[in-house]
Amino acid sequence: MPTPSGTERDALVTDALNLLHTLGRIHGGKRAMEMWETIGQVLGQDIKHEVFMMMLQGAAPARVRMHRPAASSPVGGWVDAIRSLRKATGWDLKQAREIWDQSAAQWVSIPCLSHELGRNLRLELRDLGLEVV
């Protein structure tokens, strides 16, 4: 396998972390680790090791999924939610508001600028009573 460049490597590690997180959510930890062992053979030990170390350090995936249940409409909370979305993604007000509006009808996927911003966004949205993964 060719060695990816710095940007490609970062994207590969981020995507691998997101995949492992999703596998765990859908299939449970034990089955996810079995799948990860097979995938890790293809990715290479260095990528596999880096993803594992990020997990140990508490890195959350850089993508957050959010849904706004009908029962939870925090009064004024939408302003805080939109502010948090903008900070985590770099979006303008219009983009953040569109995602907020869509989240009432369906789960939306939010690409965050970093793992740390994703982790913070997850916590802030949960505090506002939203469903977040």
N, C-alpha and C positions, 0 to 999 in steps of 0.2 A: 504494500500500500504506500503511495507517495506521501511524503511528509507535508501536512498542510501548512500554509503561511500563518503568521500571527493572527490575522483577522479571521481566516478560515478556521483555525484551531479554536479560537474563542467561540465562534458560532457552533462548531461541532460539539464542544464541551457543554455549551448552554443547551443545545438541542438534546444532547444525551441526558443531561440532568432532567430536562422536562420530560423526556420519554420515560426515564426510570420512575419519576414521580407519578406519571400517568399509569404506568404498569402497576405500581403499588396500589394506587387508588382503585383500579379496576379489578385486578387479580389477587390482591393481597401481597404482603411482604415476601412470604416464602416463594410463591410462584414467580413474582417479579424478579427475585434474585436468581432463580433458575434461568429465566429468560435473559437476564443481564449477563450471566456467565457466557452464554452463547454469543450474544451481541458483542461483548467485550473482546472475544477472540477475533472478531472482524475489525473492531476499532483499533485494537492494539493495547498493550498493557499500559503505555504511558497515558493515553486518554482515559482508559478505565480507572487508573490510579487517581488521576486528577479529578474526575467526577466523584469518586469515592471520598477523596479528601475534602471536596467542597461540601459534600453531604455531612461529613463529620463536623465541619466548621459551621454548620447550620444554614448553608446557602439554600435559599428557596428558589424555585424556578423563576425565571424572569418574566414569565407569562402568568397572569392572574385571570381566573374565570370568575365572573360575578353575575348574580341574579338578584333582582329586587322583587321579593315575594309581594303579592297583592296586599297581604295583611300588614306588611311593614312599610309604612310611608312616613319616615321620620319628618316631623314638622321642622322645616329649616335645615334638616340634615342633608338635603340635596345640595345645598351650597357647599357644605364641608366635603361631601363626596366628590363633587366636581372639582373642587380645589385640590383634593388628594389625587384625583385622576390626572389632572394637569401636571402636578409636581412629579408624579411617577413616570409619566409618558412623554412630557414635553409638548403635549397637544395644546392647541389653542382652545378658547372657550367654546367655539362652535363644535369642534370634534368631541370634546369631553361631554357636552350637553347631548349630542346625538347618541353617544354610547349610553349615557345615563337613561335616556328615553327608551332605547332598545332593551335595556336590562329589565324593564317591567314585563316584557312579553317573552323574553327568552334569555338563556345564558349567553353572555358576551365574553369574548376573549380580549384581554388587555395586554399588549406587549409593553413591558416596563423597560426603562433605560438601564437598569442594573438589578442584580439579585437583591441587593439591600433595599432598593426602592420598591421592588415587588413585595418583599417581606413587610415593609412598613405599610404599603397600600393594603395588603391583606388584613393587617391588624386594624387599621383605621376604618376600613369598610365593615369589618365584623363588629367593631364598637358602635357603628351606626345601625346595626341590626340587619345587615345584608348577608345573603348567602355567598360565601367565597370559598374557592379552592385554588 
